[in-house]
């Protein structure tokens, strides 16, 4: 039995044959009937229509829906939801059933937690902390170091 490698066969193969490729993950149908893929950093579900950077942590129970965009070093924990055309960037954290939806935008070090909701065209910038069922709606703009609860 000849166990030696056939050098001509290896040399004739293309270089790409030996490069490990990422496995293609088939989309799954989510709770709203849309197609989702698990995010590689955390395993949470991201809609095929949404854009989430690889640097973002999407926890296993978090959800990014619609045309939402999440970037930077943001973290989506627990059952956080980003939906609609919402934008999350910078070092934002969503946890404990917090939601951002509609055309809302948060940036900087914003923290949403404990069922807080940011919706409409609201904009939160800086070190804003929203918690305990607070709702920020419409065209509200909040900047700076502030606690809303």
N, C-alpha and C positions, 0 to 999 in steps of 0.2 A: 504494500500500500504506500503510495507516494504522498507524503504530507507537506512537501515543499510548496511554497507559493509560486504561482506562475507569474513571473515578473512581467512578461509581455502583456498579460491580461490586465494587471494592475496599471501598467504604464499607459495602456490604451484607453483606460477609463477617464472620463472628464473629472476635473477637480471637484465640481459640484456634487458628484456622486458620494463624496466622503464628508461633506459638510452636513452637520446635523440640522435638520429643518424643524421648525415649530410644528407640532401636531395641529391639524385643523380641528377646531372644536365646532361641532354642529350647533346651530342656534336651538334654543328651547323656547317653548311657548310659555310666556309669563302669566301672572295673575290677571292681566288686563287683555290677554289674547295677542299681544305683540310679541315679536321675536327678540330674544335676549341671548347674550353670551356671558359666561362668568368672567369677571375681570381677573387678570393674572395676578394682581396685587391685592389679595384679600378674598377673592371668590364671590363677591356680590354680583348681582345681575345688572348688566348694562344693555339697554336697548340697542339694536343694530343701527338705529337712527341717531343715537346720542354719541357725543364725543367725550371720551375720558382719557386723560394722559396716563401713561404707565406709572408715573410718579405718585399718583393719587392712590390712597388706600380705600378700597371699597369693601367694607366688612361683609361677612357671609350672609347677613340678613338685610343689608342695605340694597337700595334699588335706584337706578338712574333710568328715567323714562323719557319718552318723547324726543325732542331735539335739544335736550339739556347739554350743557358743556361744563366739565369739571377739569380744572387744571391746577398746576403748582403742586404744593405738598399738602393739599387738602385731605381731610380724613372724614369718611362717611362711616359712622359706627352704629351699632345696634340696628334699629329698624328705620334709619334715616331714609328720606325719599327726596330726590331732586327730579323735578318733572317739568313739562311744558318747554318753554324756551329759556328757562332759568340758567344763570351763569354763576358758577362758584369758582373763585380763583384765589391765589395766595396761599395762606396757611389757615384756612377756615376749617372748622370742625362742626359736624352735625352729629348729634347723638340723642338717644332716648326718644325716638319717634318724632324728631324734628323734621320739618318739611320746608322746602323752598320750591315755589311753583310759579306759573304764569311767566311773566317777563322780568321777574325780580333778579337782582344781581347783588352778590356779596363778594367782598374782596378784603384782603389784609388778614387780620387775625380774628375775624368774626366767629363767635361761638353760638350755635343754636342748640338748645337742649330742652328736655322735658316738655314735649308736645308743642314747642314754639313753631309758629308758621310765618313765613315771609312770602307774600304773594303780590299780585298786581304788577306794578312797575316800581316797586320799592327798591331802594338802593341803600345798602349798609356798607360802610367803609371804616377801616381802622380796627380798634379793639372793642367793638360792640359785642355785648353779651345779651342774648334774648333767651328767656327761659319761662317755665311754668305757665303754659297755655297762652302766652302773649301772642298777639297777631299784629304783624306789621303789614299794612295793606296800601293799596292805591299808589300814589306818586310820592310817598314818604321818602325822605332822604335823611339818613342818620350817619353822622361821622364822629370820630374821636373815641374817647375812652368812656363808655357809657354802659350801664346795666338797665335793661328793660325787663320787667317781670310782672 
